[in-house]
Amino acid sequence: MDMEERTVTKRQLGMFLALVGIAGFVVILLIDVVDAGRQGGIGPAQRFALALMAATAILGLTLIPGGDAPA
């Protein structure tokens, strides 16, 4: 097999990271909604996780225009 056949493109990596970031962001918010009985809202750990997921999604979105170039 030629190694070029297995190369991940920037577009593929970008779409993957964007989807992971968006899905992670939504899941973290849903965890807070499901556990609505406790007080305090979104805590520092959740804020950090939300920021990390947002950064992951933004990084993914910046890679998508890279097209078919190897990642």
C-alpha positions in Angstrom: 0.0 0.0 0.0 1.1 3.5 -0.8 1.5 5.7 2.3 -0.2 8.5 0.5 -3.5 6.6 0.6 -3.6 6.8 4.4 -2.8 10.5 4.7 -5.2 12.5 6.7 -6.0 15.8 5.1 -6.4 19.2 6.9 -10.1 19.2 5.9 -10.7 15.8 7.5 -8.8 16.7 10.7 -10.6 20.0 10.8 -14.0 18.5 10.5 -13.2 15.9 13.1 -11.9 18.5 15.6 -14.9 20.8 15.0 -17.3 18.0 15.5 -15.6 16.9 18.7 -15.4 20.4 20.0 -19.1 21.2 19.3 -20.3 17.9 20.6 -18.2 18.2 23.8 -19.5 21.7 24.4 -23.1 20.6 24.1 -22.5 17.5 26.3 -21.0 19.6 29.0 -24.0 22.0 28.9 -26.4 19.1 29.0 -24.6 17.6 32.1 -25.4 20.9 33.8 -29.0 20.8 32.7 -29.5 17.2 33.8 -28.0 17.9 37.2 -30.1 21.0 37.7 -31.0 20.2 41.3 -27.6 21.3 42.6 -26.8 24.9 43.2 -24.0 27.0 41.8 -24.5 26.7 38.1 -21.4 26.2 35.9 -18.3 25.8 38.0 -14.7 26.4 37.3 -14.0 22.9 36.0 -16.9 23.1 33.6 -15.8 26.6 32.4 -12.4 25.2 31.7 -13.9 22.3 29.8 -16.2 24.5 27.8 -13.3 26.8 26.9 -11.2 23.7 25.8 -14.1 22.4 23.7 -14.6 25.9 22.1 -10.9 26.1 21.4 -11.0 22.7 19.8 -13.9 23.6 17.6 -12.3 26.9 16.5 -9.0 25.1 15.7 -11.0 22.6 13.6 -12.8 25.3 11.8 -9.5 27.0 10.9 -8.1 23.7 9.4 -11.1 23.1 7.1 -10.0 25.7 4.5 -6.7 23.9 4.2 -8.3 21.5 1.8 -6.6 18.3 0.7 -3.1 19.2 2.0 -1.7 16.6 4.4 -2.2 17.4 8.0 
